[in-house]
Amino acid sequence: MLLIFFLFEIKVRKIGNSLGVLLPKDSGVTEGELLVYRKMGSIIQLELSEAKKVHDRGLIEESFDDFEKGNTVTEKEMTQEFGKYGWGG
């Protein structure tokens, strides 16, 4: 597998009592997205995939909570409620 890395300079800015960076739109990062970072000596690595796994795991756990509390809807109930909008049709 061939990996190609591109290096870009990003200016660090003071934001309140913290530091921040502005990423270009073509970085693939979207607003509100969680990033995991690792510091290895003088290298800081930002990673999207681990944060997405953590986020997805949280959503799955929430859905199990809903199931255990009985907060579920059957296919028949969905069809009755939303059939006029094309659900189940």
N, CA, C and O atoms as a GROMACS GRO file, in nm:
protein
  356
    1MET      N    1   0.085  -0.117   0.000
    1MET     CA    2   0.000   0.000   0.000
    1MET      C    3   0.090   0.124   0.000
    1MET      O    4   0.183   0.134   0.080
    2LEU      N    5   0.061   0.216  -0.089
    2LEU     CA    6   0.138   0.338  -0.100
    2LEU      C    7   0.065   0.451  -0.030
    2LEU      O    8  -0.049   0.481  -0.063
    3LEU      N    9   0.130   0.513   0.065
    3LEU     CA   10   0.072   0.627   0.135
    3LEU      C   11   0.143   0.754   0.090
    3LEU      O   12   0.265   0.760   0.085
    4ILE      N   13   0.063   0.853   0.057
    4ILE     CA   14   0.120   0.982   0.015
    4ILE      C   15   0.079   1.086   0.118
    4ILE      O   16  -0.039   1.101   0.150
    5PHE      N   17   0.176   1.158   0.168
    5PHE     CA   18   0.150   1.262   0.266
    5PHE      C   19   0.182   1.398   0.208
    5PHE      O   20   0.281   1.415   0.137
    6PHE      N   21   0.098   1.493   0.238
    6PHE     CA   22   0.122   1.631   0.198
    6PHE      C   23   0.145   1.712   0.324
    6PHE      O   24   0.073   1.695   0.423
    7LEU      N   25   0.242   1.798   0.322
    7LEU     CA   26   0.270   1.883   0.436
    7LEU      C   27   0.225   2.026   0.406
    7LEU      O   28   0.260   2.082   0.302
    8PHE      N   29   0.149   2.083   0.497
    8PHE     CA   30   0.101   2.219   0.484
    8PHE      C   31   0.135   2.294   0.612
    8PHE      O   32   0.138   2.236   0.720
    9GLU      N   33   0.160   2.421   0.600
    9GLU     CA   34   0.181   2.504   0.718
    9GLU      C   35   0.048   2.561   0.763
    9GLU      O   36  -0.031   2.609   0.681
   10ILE      N   37   0.023   2.555   0.894
   10ILE     CA   38  -0.099   2.610   0.952
   10ILE      C   39  -0.056   2.697   1.070
   10ILE      O   40   0.019   2.652   1.157
   11LYS      N   41  -0.104   2.819   1.073
   11LYS     CA   42  -0.065   2.912   1.178
   11LYS      C   43  -0.147   2.885   1.305
   11LYS      O   44  -0.269   2.870   1.298
   12VAL      N   45  -0.080   2.880   1.419
   12VAL     CA   46  -0.145   2.864   1.549
   12VAL      C   47  -0.186   3.001   1.598
   12VAL      O   48  -0.108   3.096   1.594
   13ARG      N   49  -0.310   3.012   1.643
   13ARG     CA   50  -0.364   3.141   1.689
   13ARG      C   51  -0.412   3.129   1.834
   13ARG      O   52  -0.452   3.022   1.880
   14LYS      N   53  -0.407   3.241   1.903
   14LYS     CA   54  -0.460   3.248   2.039
   14LYS      C   55  -0.610   3.269   2.030
   14LYS      O   56  -0.657   3.360   1.962
   15ILE      N   57  -0.686   3.182   2.099
   15ILE     CA   58  -0.832   3.194   2.105
   15ILE      C   59  -0.869   3.189   2.252
   15ILE      O   60  -0.873   3.082   2.312
   16GLY      N   61  -0.897   3.305   2.310
   16GLY     CA   62  -0.923   3.311   2.454
   16GLY      C   63  -0.801   3.267   2.530
   16GLY      O   64  -0.691   3.319   2.508
   17ASN      N   65  -0.819   3.170   2.620
   17ASN     CA   66  -0.707   3.115   2.696
   17ASN      C   67  -0.648   2.990   2.632
   17ASN      O   68  -0.568   2.919   2.692
   18SER      N   69  -0.690   2.963   2.508
   18SER     CA   70  -0.647   2.843   2.438
   18SER      C   71  -0.572   2.878   2.310
   18SER      O   72  -0.555   2.995   2.277
   19LEU      N   73  -0.528   2.776   2.241
   19LEU     CA   74  -0.466   2.792   2.110
   19LEU      C   75  -0.552   2.718   2.009
   19LEU      O   76  -0.614   2.617   2.042
   20GLY      N   77  -0.556   2.766   1.886
   20GLY     CA   78  -0.636   2.701   1.783
   20GLY      C   79  -0.570   2.713   1.648
   20GLY      O   80  -0.479   2.793   1.628
   21VAL      N   81  -0.618   2.632   1.555
   21VAL     CA   82  -0.572   2.637   1.416
   21VAL      C   83  -0.694   2.641   1.325
   21VAL      O   84  -0.800   2.588   1.360
   22LEU      N   85  -0.678   2.703   1.210
   22LEU     CA   86  -0.782   2.704   1.109
   22LEU      C   87  -0.740   2.606   1.001
   22LEU      O   88  -0.629   2.613   0.948
   23LEU      N   89  -0.831   2.512   0.969
   23LEU     CA   90  -0.802   2.411   0.867
   23LEU      C   91  -0.871   2.451   0.737
   23LEU      O   92  -0.984   2.502   0.741
   24PRO      N   93  -0.807   2.430   0.623
   24PRO     CA   94  -0.872   2.463   0.497
   24PRO      C   95  -0.993   2.373   0.472
   24PRO      O   96  -0.998   2.260   0.521
   25LYS      N   97  -1.091   2.422   0.396
   25LYS     CA   98  -1.212   2.344   0.367
   25LYS      C   99  -1.180   2.211   0.303
   25LYS      O  100  -1.249   2.112   0.329
   26ASP      N  101  -1.078   2.206   0.219
   26ASP     CA  102  -1.046   2.081   0.150
   26ASP      C  103  -0.975   1.979   0.239
   26ASP      O  104  -0.930   1.875   0.191
   27SER      N  105  -0.965   2.007   0.370
   27SER     CA  106  -0.904   1.912   0.463
   27SER      C  107  -0.996   1.793   0.489
   27SER      O  108  -0.951   1.688   0.535
   28GLY      N  109  -1.125   1.810   0.460
   28GLY     CA  110  -1.220   1.702   0.485
   28GLY      C  111  -1.281   1.705   0.624
   28GLY      O  112  -1.367   1.622   0.655
   29VAL      N  113  -1.238   1.798   0.708
   29VAL     CA  114  -1.292   1.810   0.843
   29VAL      C  115  -1.416   1.899   0.835
   29VAL      O  116  -1.415   2.002   0.768
   30THR      N  117  -1.524   1.858   0.903
   30THR     CA  118  -1.646   1.936   0.902
   30THR      C  119  -1.671   2.000   1.038
   30THR      O  120  -1.619   1.954   1.139
   31GLU      N  121  -1.750   2.106   1.038
   31GLU     CA  122  -1.778   2.180   1.162
   31GLU      C  123  -1.841   2.088   1.266
   31GLU      O  124  -1.931   2.010   1.234
   32GLY      N  125  -1.794   2.097   1.388
   32GLY     CA  126  -1.847   2.017   1.497
   32GLY      C  127  -1.787   1.878   1.508
   32GLY      O  128  -1.815   1.805   1.604
   33GLU      N  129  -1.706   1.840   1.411
   33GLU     CA  130  -1.645   1.707   1.411
   33GLU      C  131  -1.542   1.696   1.523
   33GLU      O  132  -1.469   1.791   1.551
   34LEU      N  133  -1.537   1.580   1.585
   34LEU     CA  134  -1.440   1.556   1.691
   34LEU      C  135  -1.312   1.497   1.633
   34LEU      O  136  -1.317   1.407   1.550
   35LEU      N  137  -1.200   1.548   1.676
   35LEU     CA  138  -1.071   1.497   1.634
   35LEU      C  139  -0.998   1.439   1.755
   35LEU      O  140  -1.008   1.492   1.866
   36VAL      N  141  -0.927   1.332   1.732
   36VAL     CA  142  -0.839   1.276   1.834
   36VAL      C  143  -0.698   1.320   1.797
   36VAL      O  144  -0.659   1.313   1.681
   37TYR      N  145  -0.622   1.366   1.897
   37TYR     CA  146  -0.485   1.404   1.864
   37TYR      C  147  -0.387   1.330   1.952
   37TYR      O  148  -0.415   1.297   2.068
   38ARG      N  149  -0.272   1.305   1.894
   38ARG     CA  150  -0.163   1.240   1.965
   38ARG      C  151  -0.039   1.328   1.949
   38ARG      O  152  -0.014   1.383   1.842
   39LYS      N  153   0.036   1.339   2.056
   39LYS     CA  154   0.162   1.412   2.048
   39LYS      C  155   0.274   1.311   2.063
   39LYS      O  156   0.282   1.237   2.161
   40MET      N  157   0.360   1.309   1.963
   40MET     CA  158   0.473   1.216   1.961
   40MET      C  159   0.599   1.300   1.939
   40MET      O  160   0.637   1.327   1.826
   41GLY      N  161   0.662   1.340   2.048
   41GLY     CA  162   0.779   1.428   2.036
   41GLY      C  163   0.736   1.562   1.981
   41GLY      O  164   0.654   1.631   2.042
   42SER      N  165   0.790   1.600   1.868
   42SER     CA  166   0.754   1.729   1.808
   42SER      C  167   0.643   1.716   1.704
   42SER      O  168   0.612   1.813   1.635
   43ILE      N  169   0.583   1.596   1.693
   43ILE     CA  170   0.477   1.573   1.595
   43ILE      C  171   0.343   1.565   1.666
   43ILE      O  172   0.328   1.494   1.765
   44ILE      N  173   0.245   1.638   1.614
   44ILE     CA  174   0.107   1.627   1.661
   44ILE      C  175   0.027   1.568   1.546
   44ILE      O  176   0.024   1.624   1.436
   45GLN      N  177  -0.039   1.455   1.572
   45GLN     CA  178  -0.116   1.386   1.470
   45GLN      C  179  -0.264   1.401   1.502
   45GLN      O  180  -0.309   1.367   1.612
   46LEU      N  181  -0.341   1.453   1.406
   46LEU     CA  182  -0.486   1.463   1.419
   46LEU      C  183  -0.548   1.346   1.346
   46LEU      O  184  -0.510   1.314   1.234
   47GLU      N  185  -0.645   1.282   1.410
   47GLU     CA  186  -0.706   1.164   1.349
   47GLU      C  187  -0.857   1.175   1.356
   47GLU      O  188  -0.914   1.204   1.461
   48LEU      N  189  -0.922   1.150   1.243
   48LEU     CA  190  -1.067   1.152   1.236
   48LEU      C  191  -1.128   1.017   1.270
   48LEU      O  192  -1.230   1.011   1.337
   49SER      N  193  -1.067   0.909   1.225
   49SER     CA  194  -1.130   0.777   1.233
   49SER      C  195  -1.157   0.733   1.376
   49SER      O  196  -1.264   0.678   1.403
   50GLU      N  197  -1.065   0.754   1.469
   50GLU     CA  198  -1.086   0.711   1.607
   50GLU      C  199  -1.199   0.790   1.671
   50GLU      O  200  -1.280   0.734   1.745
   51ALA      N  201  -1.204   0.919   1.643
   51ALA     CA  202  -1.312   1.002   1.698
   51ALA      C  203  -1.447   0.956   1.644
   51ALA      O  204  -1.546   0.954   1.716
   52LYS      N  205  -1.450   0.919   1.516
   52LYS     CA  206  -1.575   0.869   1.457
   52LYS      C  207  -1.618   0.738   1.524
   52LYS      O  208  -1.736   0.717   1.547
   53LYS      N  209  -1.522   0.650   1.554
   53LYS     CA  210  -1.554   0.524   1.621
   53LYS      C  211  -1.614   0.551   1.759
   53LYS      O  212  -1.713   0.490   1.798
   54VAL      N  213  -1.553   0.643   1.833
   54VAL     CA  214  -1.602   0.678   1.966
   54VAL      C  215  -1.743   0.735   1.956
   54VAL      O  216  -1.831   0.700   2.034
   55HIS      N  217  -1.765   0.824   1.858
   55HIS     CA  218  -1.897   0.884   1.838
   55HIS      C  219  -2.000   0.777   1.803
   55HIS      O  220  -2.108   0.774   1.861
   56ASP      N  221  -1.967   0.690   1.709
   56ASP     CA  222  -2.059   0.584   1.667
   56ASP      C  223  -2.089   0.489   1.782
   56ASP      O  224  -2.204   0.446   1.800
   57ARG      N  225  -1.988   0.456   1.861
   57ARG     CA  226  -2.007   0.369   1.977
   57ARG      C  227  -2.107   0.432   2.073
   57ARG      O  228  -2.193   0.363   2.128
   58GLY      N  229  -2.096   0.563   2.093
   58GLY     CA  230  -2.192   0.634   2.179
   58GLY      C  231  -2.333   0.627   2.126
   58GLY      O  232  -2.427   0.607   2.203
   59LEU      N  233  -2.350   0.643   1.994
   59LEU     CA  234  -2.483   0.633   1.934
   59LEU      C  235  -2.542   0.494   1.952
   59LEU      O  236  -2.661   0.479   1.979
   60ILE      N  237  -2.459   0.392   1.936
   60ILE     CA  238  -2.506   0.255   1.953
   60ILE      C  239  -2.549   0.231   2.097
   60ILE      O  240  -2.654   0.172   2.122
   61GLU      N  241  -2.468   0.278   2.192
   61GLU     CA  242  -2.505   0.262   2.333
   61GLU      C  243  -2.635   0.334   2.366
   61GLU      O  244  -2.717   0.283   2.441
   62GLU      N  245  -2.655   0.454   2.309
   62GLU     CA  246  -2.780   0.528   2.329
   62GLU      C  247  -2.899   0.448   2.275
   62GLU      O  248  -3.005   0.445   2.338
   63SER      N  249  -2.882   0.385   2.160
   63SER     CA  250  -2.992   0.309   2.103
   63SER      C  251  -3.026   0.187   2.190
   63SER      O  252  -3.143   0.151   2.202
   64PHE      N  253  -2.925   0.125   2.250
   64PHE     CA  254  -2.953   0.015   2.342
   64PHE      C  255  -3.031   0.066   2.463
   64PHE      O  256  -3.122  -0.001   2.511
   65ASP      N  257  -2.996   0.185   2.513
   65ASP     CA  258  -3.070   0.244   2.625
   65ASP      C  259  -3.216   0.264   2.587
   65ASP      O  260  -3.305   0.233   2.666
   66ASP      N  261  -3.241   0.316   2.466
   66ASP     CA  262  -3.378   0.336   2.420
   66ASP      C  263  -3.453   0.203   2.414
   66ASP      O  264  -3.569   0.195   2.455
   67PHE      N  265  -3.388   0.100   2.364
   67PHE     CA  266  -3.450  -0.032   2.354
   67PHE      C  267  -3.486  -0.086   2.492
   67PHE      O  268  -3.596  -0.138   2.512
   68GLU      N  269  -3.394  -0.073   2.588
   68GLU     CA  270  -3.418  -0.123   2.722
   68GLU      C  271  -3.530  -0.047   2.792
   68GLU      O  272  -3.601  -0.104   2.875
   69LYS      N  273  -3.549   0.081   2.758
   69LYS     CA  274  -3.654   0.163   2.817
   69LYS      C  275  -3.787   0.149   2.743
   69LYS      O  276  -3.888   0.207   2.783
   70GLY      N  277  -3.787   0.071   2.635
   70GLY     CA  278  -3.910   0.053   2.558
   70GLY      C  279  -3.940   0.168   2.463
   70GLY      O  280  -4.052   0.180   2.414
   71ASN      N  281  -3.841   0.252   2.437
   71ASN     CA  282  -3.858   0.365   2.345
   71ASN      C  283  -3.835   0.320   2.201
   71ASN      O  284  -3.744   0.369   2.133
   72THR      N  285  -3.918   0.227   2.156
   72THR     CA  286  -3.904   0.175   2.020
   72THR      C  287  -4.039   0.185   1.950
   72THR      O  288  -4.142   0.198   2.014
   73VAL      N  289  -4.036   0.178   1.820
   73VAL     CA  290  -4.157   0.184   1.739
   73VAL      C  291  -4.151   0.069   1.639
   73VAL      O  292  -4.046   0.043   1.579
   74THR      N  293  -4.263   0.001   1.622
   74THR     CA  294  -4.267  -0.111   1.528
   74THR      C  295  -4.283  -0.058   1.386
   74THR      O  296  -4.317   0.058   1.364
   75GLU      N  297  -4.258  -0.146   1.290
   75GLU     CA  298  -4.276  -0.111   1.149
   75GLU      C  299  -4.421  -0.073   1.122
   75GLU      O  300  -4.449   0.021   1.048
   76LYS      N  301  -4.514  -0.148   1.184
   76LYS     CA  302  -4.657  -0.120   1.166
   76LYS      C  303  -4.693   0.019   1.219
   76LYS      O  304  -4.767   0.094   1.154
   77GLU      N  305  -4.640   0.054   1.336
   77GLU     CA  306  -4.665   0.187   1.393
   77GLU      C  307  -4.606   0.298   1.306
   77GLU      O  308  -4.667   0.404   1.290
   78MET      N  309  -4.490   0.273   1.249
   78MET     CA  310  -4.429   0.372   1.159
   78MET      C  311  -4.514   0.390   1.034
   78MET      O  312  -4.534   0.503   0.988
   79THR      N  313  -4.566   0.279   0.980
   79THR     CA  314  -4.650   0.286   0.860
   79THR      C  315  -4.778   0.363   0.890
   79THR      O  316  -4.822   0.445   0.809
   80GLN      N  317  -4.839   0.336   1.007
   80GLN     CA  318  -4.961   0.408   1.044
   80GLN      C  319  -4.935   0.558   1.060
   80GLN      O  320  -5.014   0.640   1.015
   81GLU      N  321  -4.825   0.592   1.123
   81GLU     CA  322  -4.795   0.732   1.151
   81GLU      C  323  -4.744   0.807   1.029
   81GLU      O  324  -4.783   0.922   1.006
   82PHE      N  325  -4.658   0.742   0.950
   82PHE     CA  326  -4.591   0.813   0.841
   82PHE      C  327  -4.624   0.759   0.702
   82PHE      O  328  -4.560   0.798   0.604
   83GLY      N  329  -4.725   0.670   0.692
   83GLY     CA  330  -4.765   0.614   0.564
   83GLY      C  331  -4.804   0.719   0.462
   83GLY      O  332  -4.779   0.702   0.342
   84LYS      N  333  -4.866   0.827   0.509
   84LYS     CA  334  -4.907   0.934   0.417
   84LYS      C  335  -4.788   1.003   0.353
   84LYS      O  336  -4.803   1.073   0.253
   85TYR      N  337  -4.668   0.984   0.410
   85TYR     CA  338  -4.547   1.043   0.354
   85TYR      C  339  -4.467   0.941   0.273
   85TYR      O  340  -4.357   0.970   0.227
   86GLY      N  341  -4.523   0.821   0.256
   86GLY     CA  342  -4.457   0.718   0.176
   86GLY      C  343  -4.385   0.610   0.256
   86GLY      O  344  -4.325   0.521   0.197
   87TRP      N  345  -4.390   0.616   0.389
   87TRP     CA  346  -4.323   0.515   0.470
   87TRP      C  347  -4.396   0.380   0.457
   87TRP      O  348  -4.518   0.373   0.471
   88GLY      N  349  -4.320   0.276   0.430
   88GLY     CA  350  -4.374   0.142   0.428
   88GLY      C  351  -4.463   0.111   0.308
   88GLY      O  352  -4.529   0.008   0.304
   89GLY      N  353  -4.464   0.198   0.212
   89GLY     CA  354  -4.556   0.181   0.100
   89GLY      C  355  -4.496   0.121  -0.017
   89GLY      O  356  -4.563   0.101  -0.118
   0.00000   0.00000   0.00000
